Amino acid sequence: MEYKKTDKAPPQGAQAALRALRLLKLFTPEQPELQLAEVSGRAGLNKTTTHRLLQALHSESMLDRNASNGAYRLGPALMALGVQALSSNDLRLRARPLLKRLAEDSGETATLEVPIDDTMLILDEVTGSHFVGAAGNVGTRWPIHATSTGKALIAFDELGVDRLSEQLASLTSRTITNRRHLEDQIREIRRRGFAETVDELEDGFSGVAAVVRGGTGQVLGALSICGPTQRLSKVRRASLGATLCTAAERLQPRY
């Protein structure tokens, strides 16, 4: 995964901490274990520096090691921090009742997602009543350009398309990989207020989303309703989009 540069300059003396954090981000669901040489190559660091950072993370249980092959993987301390972050996240706590109502009323899966680099992270999820439905997992990260939540974020977030990687991965035959075509769709999203994805993330999967804002209007993430494409027709997506816009507005704090 490619991480984009930002205009924020790191504080002095933070280089080692930043390098360690970037090493942790190299571990993905697709490659949960990495050898020293793999981490070194992907991070662009020499093996001595990489080994020192990995050992420091291992000593704090941020990383664990596979006893059979010596490969590194994310450790129990990170799991504990993740659980703590979820339990203390104010947005997640406030959105939970809304997700339950959205899932109950629609019969489909409702999610709360937030951006991380060029992906959308499922922060919370409530599955619908249908036997066959959409179900990811809390903690799943999806490519931002192929999701309804990601496209909603791009449309209304101040970073916009700058959140995207240079190369947009094609996940299905309908995934939009041309930036100009995506920008055309973003203009339509701004006009109607909600975003949708139809067979772009996965064949047979569709979703609708609206952004969630903070008290000063800043975009925090997005609410979505998703399910099988055969149930989410164009007319139904429009109806769900309007429902999500109302729900997201209700979630915004009023000071």
N, C-alpha and C positions, 0 to 999 in steps of 0.2 A: 504494500500500500504506500502511496506517495503522500508525504506530508508537505503541505504548502507553507511557504514562508509568510510571516506576517510583519506588520510595521512595528510591532512591539519589540523593543530591545530588552534582552534579558538583563537582570541586575548583575553588577560586577561580582565575580567570584562564584557565579552560579553554573559555570560550564560543566562541572562534574555532575551536578544534580540533574541538569538538563540532559546530559548524555545518558545517565542512568534511566531517566524517564523514557527517553526515546528507545532504549533497548527493550523496555517492558512493552512498548507499543508494537514491537516486531512480532510478538506472539499473537497468532490469530486462530480462530476455530479451524481453519483449513490446515494450519501448521502449528499445532499446540506445543510441539517440542522442537528445539533447535540446538544444534551442536555449536561449540565455540567458533569454529571456522565459519559457519553460516551466519552467526550473529555478527562476527567481525566484518564479513563481506558486506552484509546488508547495511550495517551502521557506518561503513566507511572508516573504521578505526583499526589500528593495528591490533594484533592478537594479545599483546601484553596489556595494553590499556583495556581492551574488552574483557580480558580475564579478570583484571582487578575490579572492574565495575560489576561483573557478574558475581564474583565472590562476595562483594559488599552487599549486593541485593540478596544473595543466598543466606548470608549471615543474619539478615533481618527477616528471613522467611518470606521475602517478597518473591523469591524464586525457589523452586525445588529441583532436585536432580533425579533422573531416572537411574537407578542403581545398576541396571543391566548394560546401558550404553553411554552413560555420562551426560546425556542430553539434558538441557535445561527446560523447565516449564514454569508457568506461573504458580506461585506458592500460596499457602494457606493465609498468610497475613494479608494478601491482596483480596482474598475472598472475604475475610472479616471486614476489611475496609469497605468493600462493595456493599455488603449487607448493611453496614452502618450508614453508608451514604444513602442507600435506598430508604432506610427507616427514618432518616432525618431530612429527606428532601421535601421541602414545603410544597413545591408544585405537584409532586406525586401525591402527597396527602390530600391536597385540595381537589385534584382531578379524579381521585378514585371513585367518589360517588357518581360523578358524571359518566365515567367509563361504564360503570355498572348499569346506569340507566340507558346509555346508548346501546350497549350490547343487548339488554333486555328488550328494548323497543324495536331494534332492527333485526334481532336474531343473528347478527353477524359479530365478528370479533372487533372489539374497540381497543385502540392502543393510544398511548401517550409516548411520543418520541422526541428526542432531543439531538442536536447535531454534535458530532465528534469528528473533526477534520472533514473529510469528504464522504462521511457516512451518516446515517441516522440510526441512533441507538434506541431500542425499545426499552423505555424506562418503566412502563407498566402496561398491563394487558388484561382484558377480561374477555373470555371466549363467549361466543354466542350459543344459541340453543340448537342450531342445526347440527345434525350428526356429522355431516361433511362440511367443514368450514376452514377458515384460515387460522392457523395457529403457529406463531413463531415462539420465541421464548424471551422472557425478560433478559436483557443483556445482549440479544442478537443485534448485529450491526448490518445494515443494508446500504448499498451504494446510493448516494444522495440523488443522482440524476434519474434513477429508475423507479423511485418511490413517489407516491402522492405527497407524503409528508415532506420529503426532500424538495420536491418541486414547489410546494407551498412556501417552504422556508426561503428558497432562492428568490421567489417572486417578491417577498415582503421584507426579508432581512437586509440590513444595510450592506453586507458583503456581497449579496447577490451571486452572480455567476463566478465571482472570484473564489468561491468556496470549492469550485470544481477542479478536478485534476485536469492536466493538459489533454490526456487521452481518456475518453469516456468508453468504458467497457461495454461490449455488446453481450447482454445476458440472454436475450431471445431475439427473434427476427423483428420484433416490434420495438426494441429498445432504441431510444433516440440517442444517437452518438454524434450527430452533427450539431455543433453549438448554435449555429444560426437557426436551425429548426427548433431547438430547445428554447431559444430566446423568443421565437414567435409564440410558442406555447405559453411562456411566462407572461407575455403581454395579455393573453386571453385569461390566464389565471387571475391577474390583477383586476381585470374587468369584472369577472363574475364572483371573485372572492374566495374560491376554493380550487383545489387541484385534484387531478385524478391520474391514475395509472391503469392501463388496460393491457394485460399480457406483456408488460415491459420488464417486470422483475422476474416473472415466471409465467410460462404458458398456463392459461386457465385461472390466473390470479388477477384480481382487480382491487383497487382501493381508492378512497376519496379522503381528502384531508383539508383542514383549515388551521391556520397558525394560532398559537396561543401567545398572548402578549403580557408583559409585566405592567406594573402600575404606571410607568412613564411611557408606555407604548412600545417598548423594546420587544423584539420577537424572542421568545424563550424556547419554543419548540412547536409541536403540532399535534392535534388530535386526528385520529383516522378511524374509519370503518372500512374493513376489508373482508373479502370473501371470494368465492368462485365467480368467475366472469359470467357464467350462465345465469346467475341470480342477480348480478349487478348490471342491469341494462342501462342504457343511456338515460332513460327517464328516471330510473331509480337512483342512479348516481347523482343526478341533479337534485333530487329530493333529499338525499342523504347529505349532499354538500350544503344545502340550506340549513339542515338540522345541525351540522357541525359548526357552521358559522355562528349560529345562535348559542350553541353550547360553549364555544371558545370565548365569545363575548361575555358570557355569564361567568366564566372562569377568571377573567381579568380583574385584578384588585381595583377598587375604587377608593382613592384617598381624598 
